[in-house]
């Protein structure tokens, strides 16, 4: 007896290969979009840190952090920036880590008496001032939602007083 070969349909195999390829390409596209969002967010944070540091160098900011915090928030309109809880007068602790899709503005040396009161009545010493903006980035890509990189931008300037 002769064995007969039957021609099998390759439609099922093509469908599976297309589905796997589609998922890989979709992941690559989402990852590229998230990478672009991370770069744009980092640039925004750099502008915010620069704006805050520039504000801190002015004589009008010698007793208060209010204008520097406001300048940083205005420079980063689509981010959830707030004053860092550790950015208070006489506090030597490092900057805090914010939650996902949120950021903190850390000023050194800080003049804020507390988070709700950004003036302490003390004078900022002349010299270098720094503004650090820390932001925890959350990607949109479903496969990478467990990754929360911390984006940090720091600006250091010399005071004019």
Secondary structure, DSSP 8 states (H G I E B T S, - for coil): ----------HHHHHHHHHHHHHHHHHHHHHHHHHHHHHHHHHHHHHHHHHHHHHHTSGGGSSBSHHHHHHHHHH-TTS-EEE-TT-STT---------BTEEEEEEES---SSSS--B-S----SSEEEEEEEEE-----GGGTT---EEEEEEEEE---
